[in-house]
């Protein structure tokens, strides 16, 4: 059985090696929606004009998510405090306190 050596002692110029690009589903969708838009973005390297608007939208949604989380936390604290107050009132009314 012959073995091939997997070690190559020759120096290879890595600047000539091209990394294969994968076709993403979003690229296919962009191409099917508008071939010109795909070409401008992927080949020309131009960015969509709505990118700043999209970034503001992402930021707004993140802020909104923080406010939703905070309001949920505050509601939970309020419910626990209310139940504690009711329990203390009932205990005081029954003379346990």
C-alpha positions in Angstrom: 0.0 0.0 0.0 1.5 3.3 -1.1 1.4 6.3 1.1 1.4 9.8 -0.1 3.0 12.4 2.0 0.5 15.1 3.2 3.4 17.4 4.1 4.5 19.8 1.3 7.8 21.4 1.9 7.4 23.9 -0.9 6.5 27.4 0.2 3.2 28.6 -1.2 2.4 32.2 -1.9 -0.9 32.5 0.1 -1.7 35.9 -1.4 -2.7 34.1 -4.6 -5.2 31.8 -2.8 -8.7 32.9 -3.3 -11.3 32.2 -0.7 -14.5 30.7 -2.1 -17.6 32.8 -1.5 -20.8 31.1 -0.5 -24.2 32.0 -1.9 -26.4 33.1 0.9 -30.2 32.8 1.0 -30.4 36.6 1.4 -28.3 37.0 -1.7 -30.7 34.8 -3.7 -33.7 36.8 -2.3 -32.0 40.1 -3.2 -31.2 38.9 -6.6 -34.7 37.6 -7.3 -36.2 40.9 -6.0 -33.9 43.2 -7.9 -30.9 42.0 -9.9 -29.5 45.6 -10.2 -29.6 46.0 -6.4 -27.7 42.7 -5.9 -25.1 43.7 -8.5 -24.6 47.2 -7.0 -24.2 45.7 -3.5 -22.1 42.6 -4.2 -20.1 43.6 -7.3 -19.8 47.4 -7.0 -19.6 47.3 -3.2 -22.2 50.1 -2.7 -24.3 50.1 0.4 -28.1 50.6 0.3 -29.2 54.1 1.1 -31.6 52.9 3.7 -28.8 51.4 5.8 -28.7 54.4 8.2 -32.5 54.2 8.6 -32.2 50.5 9.3 -29.6 51.1 11.9 -31.8 53.6 13.6 -34.7 51.1 13.5 -32.5 48.4 15.1 -31.4 50.8 17.8 -35.0 51.9 18.5 -36.1 48.2 18.8 -33.3 47.5 21.2 -34.3 50.5 23.4 -38.0 49.4 23.2 -36.9 45.8 24.2 -35.1 47.2 27.3 -38.2 49.2 28.3 -40.4 46.2 27.9 -38.0 44.1 30.1 -37.9 46.9 32.7 -41.7 47.3 32.8 -42.1 43.5 33.2 -39.7 43.5 36.1 -41.5 46.5 37.7 -44.9 44.7 37.3 -43.5 41.6 38.9 -42.1 43.6 41.8 -45.4 45.4 42.2 -47.4 42.1 42.3 -45.0 40.7 44.9 -45.2 43.8 47.0 -49.0 43.9 46.8 -49.3 40.2 47.8 -46.9 40.9 50.7 -49.0 43.9 51.8 -52.2 41.9 51.7 -50.6 39.1 53.7 -49.3 41.5 56.3 -52.8 43.2 56.5 -54.5 39.9 57.0 -52.0 38.8 59.6 -52.5 42.1 61.5 -56.3 41.8 61.2 -56.2 38.3 62.7 -53.8 39.4 65.4 -50.9 37.3 64.3 -48.7 40.4 63.9 
